[in-house]
Amino acid sequence: MTLSERSRAAAATSRRIWALTTPYFGSDEKWRARGLLAAIVALNLGAVYLLVLINDWNRLFYDALQARDQPVFWQQLGRFTSLAFAYIVVAVYRFYLTQLLELRWRAWMTRHYLDRWLREHAFYRLELARFGADGAPPDNPDQRIQEDLNLFTTYSVSLSMGLLNAVVTLVSFVGILWTLSGSFGFTLGGTHHEVPGFMVWAAIAYCVAGSLITHYIGRPQIGLNFRQQRLEADFRHHMVRVREYSEAIALDRGELVEREQLGLRFSQVLVNYLALIRKQKNLTWFTTFFGQAAVVFPFLVAAPRFFSGAIQLGELMQISSAFGQVQESLAWFVDNYSSLAAWRATADRLTSFEESVAAQERQDTGLSVTAGDALSTAGLDLALPTGARLLAGLHLRVAAGDHVLLKGPSGSGKSTLFRAIAGIWPFARGHATRPADTMAIPQHPYFPDGSLRNALAYPEPAQRYPDEALRQALADALLPQLADRLDEEAAWGQRLSGGERQRLALARVFLKNPRWVLADEATAALDPPAEQVLYGRLLERIDRRGGGLVSIAHRPALEPFHNRRWELARRDDGDPAFALRQG
């Protein structure tokens, strides 16, 4: 990569990070955020001012020691006590307000990204994008929001305030060091040369060399940190999947396979982490040497003037203190390189997440869904995430009183048609009409962890329904054994069997009593007698309210419950899209 290409890439990265950083300070909390930031800046300036006073104290105190001036010695000890107490107060409140800003910034960003992730089904579209032709979306959005936002806000505040402190300290002490260090004379080619403020130039040369070497040694840490966070998230995600599918894995005797998969993922974590700590070790070799050498470097440079009697012990100690402050300021890049690498990796992950969410927000599916008095589609085209055509030009209508059975081979687009009618399938074009009082029963219903009443009423608050209604819905769904367990807390999606989960999903429908229902294999896990009873009760409620039903089912026993039939089949003309035949 050429220098100009690197410059453009760095500028683009800076713009993305700036766009990630600034929204909070322009949000509805902007005055509180700016006030906290201003207070932290003021405290940093105050801390630097106190350090300048302490630096001046060094000269007076050590001169008193050299002169054996006891009154001045005790006077300066008293002055130091006041300065130290003031510095402690400033340091404590600087820490407290910094933590408070990090907390509030993280809280705002978390709410902001949760809102965007959950708005307009963006979380669903991001998962579908994994199967698309344009490449995988950011891995583990949960880690982005939970962990990366925390790291980003923490590093951003601490590093920016550290940089500010370094700049202000440099400005405050460079003049002191320039004045104290005097000039350095040398003869070259018969000509005498004087270098004013030579200690300042020595500090700059020392730190520039250190920064360049640090960047050369530590640069690989950025990519390794990025990869480490992704591998840790993949390892954690696979353990969560083992927990979620524990029963299926146990029945398949898949423990050894899962152990092998987890071991493989963890070995990748360890290999990358080992590479990271090796790079950190190499950097630590240099930074430790750099820091230790900085302790004696000002004494080595200023010693000739001290031994010649040009300066006293107090001035020597003041030079050492001022040089330390200047050197520490100029060495900020060296001292914080590992943190900068971690911050850059976190920022890269968040900017990629931001771009993916923004892309979903900009995406125009070409599908319009409006409310109406019947289920219908007009010119509906469906595709897979890869872009392959699935169904084309569908003109469908389900009127009140219709009970439609949708059949077809696996992969023909039955469930995808349901998703399009529900308005969540992003790879669709055309128009769909759906009555407002429509409820879908997916193949794999979701039940939040918590009380049974919340799982049954989801996504509405359970308080909307009296206990009698909740118990009746459970009884109607052939789950009377759960009627007295409404307040029991559990992971119901894992606690219940497949058939019980489907009956609980039907109990949810019975509770809410919609006019229109889309049922996707809603009774596939039930025994035939239970299926007959529950389908009969479902149709009774729908007909009583004057609605309609569209079912996906394969069992012949369910055909008598329907008065219309749609069937998906391959086209005769060789078109890869499926055709829908109505009957």
C-alpha positions in Angstrom: 0.0 0.0 0.0 1.4 3.4 -1.0 1.7 6.3 1.3 -1.2 8.1 -0.4 -3.4 5.0 -0.1 -2.5 4.7 3.6 -3.4 8.4 4.1 -6.8 8.0 2.5 -7.5 4.8 4.5 -6.5 6.6 7.7 -8.7 9.5 6.8 -11.6 7.3 6.1 -11.1 5.4 9.4 -10.9 8.7 11.3 -14.2 9.9 9.7 -16.0 6.6 10.7 -14.7 6.8 14.2 -15.7 10.5 14.5 -19.2 9.6 13.2 -19.3 6.9 15.9 -18.1 9.2 18.7 -20.1 12.5 18.2 -23.8 11.5 18.2 -23.9 11.3 22.0 -22.6 14.8 22.4 -25.3 16.1 20.0 -28.1 14.0 21.5 -30.9 15.0 23.9 -28.4 14.5 26.7 -25.8 16.8 25.0 -25.7 19.4 27.8 -25.2 16.9 30.5 -22.5 15.2 28.4 -20.8 18.4 27.5 -20.9 19.6 31.0 -19.3 16.4 32.3 -16.6 16.6 29.6 -15.9 20.3 30.4 -15.6 19.5 34.1 -13.2 16.6 33.4 -11.1 18.9 31.1 -11.1 21.6 33.8 -9.9 19.1 36.4 -7.2 17.9 34.1 -6.0 21.4 33.7 -6.1 21.9 37.4 -4.1 18.8 38.0 -1.4 20.0 35.5 -1.3 23.4 37.3 -0.8 21.7 40.6 2.1 19.6 39.1 3.7 22.9 37.9 3.5 24.2 41.5 4.9 20.9 42.8 7.7 21.2 40.3 8.6 24.6 41.6 8.4 23.2 45.2 11.1 20.7 44.2 13.6 23.4 43.7 12.9 25.2 46.9 12.8 22.0 49.0 16.0 20.5 47.7 17.8 23.9 47.9 16.7 24.0 51.6 18.2 20.6 52.1 21.4 21.5 50.5 21.7 24.7 52.5 20.6 22.9 55.7 17.9 25.6 56.1 15.6 24.0 58.7 12.9 26.7 58.8 12.5 26.7 55.0 12.5 22.9 55.1 9.5 22.8 57.4 7.8 25.6 55.6 8.1 23.7 52.3 6.8 20.5 53.9 3.7 22.4 55.0 3.3 23.8 51.5 3.6 20.3 50.0 0.9 19.1 52.3 -1.5 21.7 50.9 -0.5 20.9 47.3 -0.8 17.2 47.9 -4.3 17.5 49.5 -5.5 19.7 46.6 -4.1 17.2 44.1 -5.8 14.3 45.8 -9.2 16.1 45.7 -8.7 16.9 42.0 -7.6 13.3 41.2 -10.6 11.8 43.0 -13.2 13.9 41.3 -11.5 13.6 38.0 -11.7 9.8 38.4 -15.3 9.9 39.5 -16.5 12.2 36.8 -14.6 10.3 34.1 -16.3 7.1 35.2 -19.7 8.8 35.3 -19.2 10.1 31.7 -18.1 6.6 30.5 -21.2 5.1 32.2 -23.7 7.6 30.7 -22.1 7.5 27.3 -22.2 3.7 27.3 -25.9 3.8 28.5 -26.9 6.2 25.7 -25.0 4.2 23.0 -26.5 0.9 24.2 -30.0 2.3 24.1 -29.3 3.9 20.7 -28.0 0.7 19.1 -30.6 -1.6 20.7 -33.3 0.7 19.3 -31.7 0.5 15.8 -30.9 -3.2 16.0 -34.5 -4.0 16.9 -36.2 -1.5 14.7 -37.8 -2.6 11.4 -36.5 -6.1 11.9 -32.9 -5.1 11.4 -31.7 -7.9 13.8 -33.6 -10.4 11.6 -32.2 -9.0 8.3 -28.6 -9.1 9.7 -29.0 -12.8 10.4 -30.4 -13.4 6.9 -27.4 -11.5 5.4 -25.2 -14.4 6.6 -26.6 -16.5 3.7 -26.4 -13.7 1.2 -24.1 -13.4 -1.8 -22.5 -10.2 -0.5 -20.6 -11.8 2.4 -21.3 -12.3 6.1 -22.5 -9.4 8.3 -20.6 -8.5 11.5 -20.3 -11.5 13.7 -22.1 -11.6 17.1 -24.1 -8.3 17.3 -24.8 -9.1 20.9 -21.1 -8.8 21.7 -20.9 -5.5 19.8 -23.6 -4.0 21.9 -22.7 -5.6 25.2 -18.9 -5.6 25.2 -17.6 -3.5 22.4 -19.6 -0.4 23.4 -18.3 -0.6 26.9 -14.7 -0.9 25.7 -15.1 1.8 23.2 -16.5 4.4 25.6 -14.0 3.5 28.3 -11.0 3.7 26.0 -12.2 6.8 24.2 -12.6 8.8 27.4 -9.4 7.5 29.1 -7.3 7.9 26.0 -8.6 11.3 25.0 -8.3 12.7 28.5 -4.8 11.2 28.7 -3.8 12.8 25.4 -5.2 16.2 26.6 -3.4 15.8 29.9 -0.2 15.0 28.0 -0.5 18.0 25.6 -1.3 20.5 28.5 1.5 19.1 30.6 3.9 19.4 27.7 2.9 23.0 27.1 3.2 23.8 30.8 6.5 22.2 31.4 8.4 22.8 28.2 9.0 26.4 29.0 10.2 25.5 32.5 12.6 22.9 31.1 13.8 25.3 28.4 14.6 28.0 31.0 16.3 25.6 33.4 18.3 23.6 30.9 20.3 26.5 29.6 22.3 26.1 26.4 24.6 23.5 25.2 27.8 24.5 23.4 30.0 22.5 21.2 32.7 23.1 18.5 32.3 21.6 15.1 34.8 22.4 12.3 36.4 25.1 14.2 33.1 26.9 14.8 31.5 27.1 18.2 27.7 26.4 18.3 25.2 27.0 21.0 21.9 25.0 21.3 19.4 26.8 23.6 17.0 24.7 25.6 19.0 21.6 24.8 17.1 19.5 27.4 13.9 20.1 25.5 15.5 19.0 22.2 17.0 15.9 24.0 13.5 15.0 25.3 11.9 15.4 21.9 14.6 13.3 20.1 14.3 10.7 22.8 10.5 10.4 22.6 10.3 10.6 18.8 12.7 7.8 18.4 10.8 5.8 21.1 7.4 6.4 19.4 8.7 5.3 16.0 10.2 2.1 17.4 7.1 1.5 19.4 4.8 1.8 16.4 7.1 -0.6 14.4 7.1 -3.2 17.2 3.4 -2.9 18.3 1.6 -2.4 15.0 0.6 -6.1 14.6 -1.4 -5.9 17.9 -4.3 -4.0 16.1 -5.2 -7.0 13.9 -4.5 -9.5 16.6 -6.8 -7.6 19.0 -9.6 -7.5 16.4 -9.3 -11.2 15.8 -9.1 -12.1 19.5 -12.4 -10.4 20.2 -14.1 -12.2 17.3 -12.7 -15.6 18.3 -13.7 -15.1 21.9 -17.2 -14.3 20.8 -17.4 -17.3 18.5 -16.3 -19.6 21.4 -18.9 -18.1 23.7 -21.6 -18.3 21.0 -21.0 -22.0 20.4 -21.3 -22.8 24.2 -24.6 -20.9 24.2 -25.8 -23.1 21.3 -24.8 -26.3 23.2 -26.9 -25.1 26.1 -29.9 -24.2 23.9 -29.8 -27.5 22.0 -28.7 -29.6 25.0 -31.5 -32.2 24.6 -30.9 -32.8 20.9 -27.2 -33.1 21.4 -27.7 -35.5 24.3 -30.1 -37.7 22.3 -27.7 -37.7 19.4 -24.8 -38.6 21.7 -23.0 -35.6 20.3 -21.0 -34.7 23.3 -17.7 -35.7 21.8 -18.4 -33.8 18.6 -19.3 -30.7 20.5 -16.3 -31.1 22.8 -14.1 -31.3 19.7 -15.8 -28.2 18.2 -15.4 -26.3 21.4 -11.9 -27.4 21.8 -11.1 -26.3 18.2 -12.6 -22.9 18.8 -10.8 -22.5 22.1 -7.5 -23.6 20.5 -8.0 -20.8 18.0 -8.5 -18.4 20.9 -5.3 -19.6 22.6 -3.2 -19.5 19.4 -4.2 -16.0 18.6 -3.8 -14.9 22.3 -0.4 -16.5 22.4 0.6 -14.5 19.3 -0.8 -11.4 20.9 1.1 -11.8 24.1 4.3 -12.4 22.2 3.8 -9.1 20.4 3.0 -7.5 23.7 6.2 -9.1 25.2 8.3 -7.6 22.5 6.7 -4.2 23.0 7.1 -4.5 26.8 10.9 -5.2 26.4 11.2 -1.8 24.6 8.8 0.3 26.7 10.3 -0.9 30.0 13.8 -0.1 28.8 12.5 3.2 27.5 10.9 4.1 30.8 13.8 3.0 32.9 16.3 4.9 30.8 14.2 8.0 31.1 14.8 8.0 34.9 18.5 8.6 34.6 18.6 10.3 31.2 18.1 13.9 32.6 20.7 13.4 35.3 23.2 12.2 32.7 22.6 15.3 30.5 22.5 17.9 33.4 25.2 16.3 35.5 28.1 18.3 33.9 26.4 21.6 34.8 25.7 20.4 38.4 29.3 19.3 39.0 30.7 22.5 37.5 28.6 24.4 40.0 26.4 26.1 37.4 23.3 24.8 39.1 22.4 23.7 42.6 20.8 20.5 43.8 17.3 22.0 43.8 17.6 23.1 40.2 18.9 19.7 39.2 15.9 18.0 40.9 13.6 20.6 39.2 15.2 19.8 35.8 14.7 16.1 36.5 11.1 16.7 37.4 10.4 18.9 34.5 12.2 16.6 32.1 10.1 13.7 33.4 6.9 15.6 32.8 7.9 16.6 29.3 9.2 13.2 28.5 6.1 11.5 29.9 3.9 13.8 27.8 5.9 13.1 24.6 6.0 9.4 25.4 2.2 9.2 25.7 2.0 7.3 22.4 4.7 4.8 23.7 3.0 4.2 27.0 -0.5 3.8 25.6 0.2 1.8 22.4 -1.4 -1.4 23.6 -4.5 0.5 24.7 -4.6 2.3 21.4 -4.4 -1.0 19.5 -7.3 -2.4 21.6 -9.3 0.8 21.1 -8.6 0.7 17.3 -9.7 -2.9 17.0 -12.9 -2.2 19.0 -13.6 0.9 16.9 -13.2 -1.1 13.7 -15.6 -3.7 14.9 -18.2 -1.1 15.9 -17.9 0.9 12.7 -18.5 -2.3 10.7 -21.5 -3.0 12.8 -22.7 0.6 12.3 -22.3 0.3 8.6 -24.2 -3.0 8.5 -27.1 -1.6 10.6 -27.1 1.6 8.4 -27.2 -0.6 5.3 -30.3 -2.4 6.6 -31.9 0.9 7.4 -31.3 2.1 3.9 -32.4 -1.1 2.2 -35.6 -0.8 0.2 -37.2 -4.2 -0.1 -39.7 -3.1 -2.7 -42.5 -4.8 -0.7 -45.4 -2.7 0.6 -47.7 -4.2 3.2 -51.0 -2.4 4.0 -54.0 -3.1 6.2 -57.2 -4.5 4.7 -60.2 -6.7 5.2 -58.6 -9.8 3.7 -55.3 -11.4 3.1 -54.0 -10.8 -0.5 -50.9 -10.3 -2.6 -50.5 -8.5 -6.0 -47.4 -9.1 -8.2 -45.5 -10.6 -5.3 -41.9 -11.8 -6.2 -39.9 -13.7 -3.6 -36.1 -14.4 -3.7 -33.6 -16.1 -1.4 -30.8 -14.1 0.3 -28.5 -15.3 -2.4 -30.7 -13.5 -5.0 -32.1 -16.8 -6.5 -35.7 -16.4 -7.5 -38.2 -18.4 -5.5 -41.7 -17.3 -6.4 -42.8 -14.8 -9.0 -45.9 -12.8 -9.8 -48.2 -14.1 -7.1 -51.8 -12.8 -7.1 -53.5 -14.4 -4.0 -56.6 -13.6 -2.0 -57.9 -15.1 1.2 -61.4 -13.9 2.1 -63.2 -14.2 5.4 -64.4 -17.8 5.9 -61.5 -19.2 3.8 -59.4 -22.0 5.3 -56.4 -22.4 3.0 -54.0 -25.3 3.1 -50.6 -24.5 1.6 -48.5 -27.5 0.5 -45.3 -28.1 -1.4 -41.9 -29.7 -1.3 -39.3 -28.5 1.2 -37.5 -25.4 0.1 -40.3 -24.3 -2.3 -41.0 -21.1 -0.3 -44.0 -21.9 1.8 -42.6 -20.3 5.0 -41.0 -17.5 3.0 -44.5 -16.7 1.6 -45.7 -16.4 5.2 -42.8 -14.1 6.1 -43.6 -11.9 3.1 -47.3 -11.6 4.0 -46.2 -10.8 7.6 -43.9 -8.0 6.2 -40.6 -9.3 7.5 -39.0 -10.9 4.4 -36.6 -8.3 2.9 -36.0 -10.1 -0.4 -39.5 -9.5 -1.8 -41.2 -7.1 -4.2 -44.8 -6.4 -4.8 -47.8 -5.6 -2.6 -49.5 -7.5 0.2 -52.6 -6.7 2.2 -53.0 -8.1 5.7 -55.8 -7.5 8.2 -54.6 -5.7 11.4 -55.9 -8.5 13.6 -53.6 -11.2 12.2 -51.4 -13.5 14.2 -48.7 -15.9 13.0 -47.6 -19.2 14.6 -44.0 -20.0 13.5 -42.5 -23.4 13.2 -40.4 -22.7 16.2 -42.3 -20.4 18.6 -40.3 -18.1 20.9 -41.0 -17.9 24.7 -39.0 -15.5 26.8 -37.3 -16.7 30.0 -39.3 -15.7 33.0 -42.8 -16.4 34.4 -45.2 -18.6 32.4 -47.8 -15.8 32.3 -45.3 -13.6 30.5 -44.4 -16.4 28.1 -48.1 -16.9 27.4 -49.0 -13.2 26.9 -45.8 -12.3 24.9 -45.2 -9.8 23.4 -48.0 -8.0 25.4 -47.8 -7.4 29.1 -49.3 -10.2 31.1 -51.2 -7.7 33.2 -53.6 -7.2 30.3 -55.1 -10.6 30.9 -56.8 -11.9 34.1 -55.6 -15.1 35.5 -58.9 -16.8 34.6 -58.3 -16.0 30.9 -54.7 -17.3 31.1 -55.8 -20.6 32.7 -58.6 -21.1 30.3 -56.3 -20.6 27.3 -53.9 -23.2 28.8 -56.8 -25.6 29.3 -58.1 -25.1 25.8 -54.6 -25.9 24.4 -54.6 -29.2 26.4 -52.1 -27.8 29.0 -54.2 -27.9 32.2 -51.2 -29.1 34.2 -49.6 -25.7 33.7 -52.7 -23.7 34.8 -51.4 -23.4 38.4 -47.8 -22.5 37.4 -48.4 -19.0 36.0 -45.9 -17.4 38.3 -43.2 -20.0 37.9 -39.9 -18.7 36.5 -38.2 -20.9 33.9 -36.6 -21.1 30.5 -39.9 -22.3 29.0 -38.4 -22.7 25.5 -36.1 -25.4 27.0 -38.3 -26.7 29.8 -41.2 -27.9 27.6 -41.2 -30.6 25.0 -41.7 -29.9 21.4 -45.4 -30.8 21.5 -45.9 -28.7 24.7 -44.2 -25.7 23.1 -46.6 -25.9 20.1 -49.6 -26.3 22.4 -48.4 -23.2 24.4 -48.1 -21.3 21.1 -51.7 -22.2 20.4 -52.7 -21.2 23.9 -51.3 -17.8 23.1 -53.5 -17.7 20.0 -56.6 -18.8 22.1 -55.8 -16.1 24.6 -55.5 -13.3 22.1 -58.3 -14.6 19.9 -57.3 -13.0 16.5 -59.5 -13.0 13.4 -56.8 -14.2 11.0 -54.1 -16.8 11.6 -51.0 -17.9 9.7 -50.0 -21.3 11.0 -46.7 -22.7 9.9 -46.5 -26.4 10.8 -48.2 -25.4 14.1 -49.2 -28.9 15.1 -46.4 -31.0 13.5 -45.1 -32.2 16.9 -48.5 -33.2 18.2 -50.2 -36.6 18.3 -53.1 -37.0 15.8 -55.9 -36.9 18.4 -54.5 -33.7 20.0 -54.0 -32.2 16.6 -57.6 -32.8 15.6 -58.9 -31.3 18.8 -56.8 -28.2 18.7 -57.4 -27.5 15.0 -61.1 -27.8 15.6 -60.9 -25.3 18.4 -58.8 -22.9 16.3 -61.2 -23.0 13.4 -64.2 -22.5 15.7 -62.7 -19.3 17.1 -61.7 -18.0 13.7 -65.1 -18.6 12.2 -66.8 -17.1 15.2 -64.9 -13.9 14.6 -65.4 -14.0 10.8 -61.8 -14.4 9.9 -59.7 -16.7 7.9 -56.8 -19.3 8.2 -53.8 -20.1 6.1 -52.0 -23.3 7.2 -48.7 -24.9 6.1 -49.1 -28.7 6.9 -48.1 -32.0 5.4 -50.4 -34.4 7.3 -53.4 -35.6 5.2 -55.5 -35.6 8.4 -55.6 -31.8 8.4 -57.0 -31.5 4.9 -60.7 -31.7 6.0 -60.2 -28.6 8.2 -59.6 -26.5 5.0 -61.8 -25.5 2.1 -59.1 -24.3 -0.2 -55.8 -25.7 -1.3 -52.6 -24.0 -2.6 -49.7 -26.1 -3.8 -46.2 -25.1 -4.8 -44.5 -27.1 -7.6 -41.8 -26.8 -10.1 -42.6 -25.0 -13.3 -42.9 -27.0 -16.5 -41.0 -24.4 -18.5 -37.7 -24.9 -16.7 -37.9 -21.6 -14.8 -36.1 -22.1 -11.4 -38.9 -20.3 -9.6 -41.7 -22.4 -8.1 -45.3 -22.0 -9.4 -48.4 -21.8 -7.1 -51.5 -23.7 -8.1 -54.8 -22.7 -6.4 -57.7 -24.9 -5.8 
